[in-house]
Amino acid sequence: MSGQQRNQIQIGATVDIVLKQDQRSGKLTRGVVKDLLTKSASHPHGIKVRLEDGQVGRVKNILTD
């Protein structure tokens, strides 16, 4: 699932994000969502989240169990 819709992302979900410094390379970082930072219902580049380890980036994939 892509991370463009805010209502699809739950706190505690495992996601792949792109960090700001990795936007050019597209390198993904996996982690667990702590906070949703984007207030709008959707965003074309992905919803911005903070992971439990403190890293901030835009969601590219939502991993399902």
C-alpha positions as CSV (number, residue, x, y, z in Angstrom):
1,M,0.0,0.0,0.0
2,S,1.3,3.5,-0.8
3,G,1.5,6.1,1.9
4,Q,-0.3,8.9,0.2
5,Q,-3.5,8.7,2.3
6,R,-3.4,9.7,5.9
7,N,-6.3,7.5,7.0
8,Q,-4.3,4.4,5.8
9,I,-1.5,5.0,8.3
10,Q,-1.9,3.9,11.9
11,I,0.4,4.7,14.8
12,G,2.3,1.5,15.5
13,A,2.3,0.4,11.9
14,T,5.5,-0.8,10.2
15,V,6.3,1.4,7.2
16,D,9.1,2.2,4.7
17,I,10.0,5.9,4.5
18,V,12.3,8.1,2.5
19,L,14.4,10.4,4.7
20,K,15.1,13.9,3.4
21,Q,18.7,13.2,2.7
22,D,17.8,10.0,0.8
23,Q,15.2,11.6,-1.6
24,R,17.6,11.7,-4.5
25,S,18.7,8.0,-4.2
26,G,15.2,6.8,-3.1
27,K,16.8,4.7,-0.3
28,L,14.1,3.3,2.0
29,T,14.2,3.2,5.8
30,R,12.0,0.7,7.7
31,G,10.5,1.5,11.1
32,V,7.4,1.8,13.3
33,V,5.2,5.0,13.2
34,K,5.2,7.1,16.3
35,D,3.6,10.3,15.1
36,L,1.8,11.5,12.0
37,L,3.2,14.9,11.0
38,T,1.2,15.7,7.9
39,K,-2.1,17.3,8.8
40,S,-3.8,17.1,5.4
41,A,-5.8,14.0,4.4
42,S,-3.4,13.2,1.5
43,H,-0.1,14.2,0.0
44,P,1.3,13.3,-3.4
45,H,4.8,12.5,-2.1
46,G,3.6,10.5,0.9
47,I,2.5,11.4,4.5
48,K,5.3,12.6,6.7
49,V,5.8,10.6,9.8
50,R,8.2,10.3,12.8
51,L,9.4,6.8,13.5
52,E,9.9,5.4,17.1
53,D,13.6,5.9,16.7
54,G,13.1,9.7,15.9
55,Q,13.7,9.6,12.2
56,V,11.4,11.7,10.0
57,G,10.4,11.0,6.4
58,R,7.6,10.4,3.9
59,V,5.8,7.1,3.8
60,K,6.4,5.1,0.6
61,N,5.1,1.7,1.6
62,I,2.8,0.4,4.4
63,L,3.7,-3.1,5.4
64,T,0.9,-5.5,6.2
65,D,1.1,-8.6,8.4
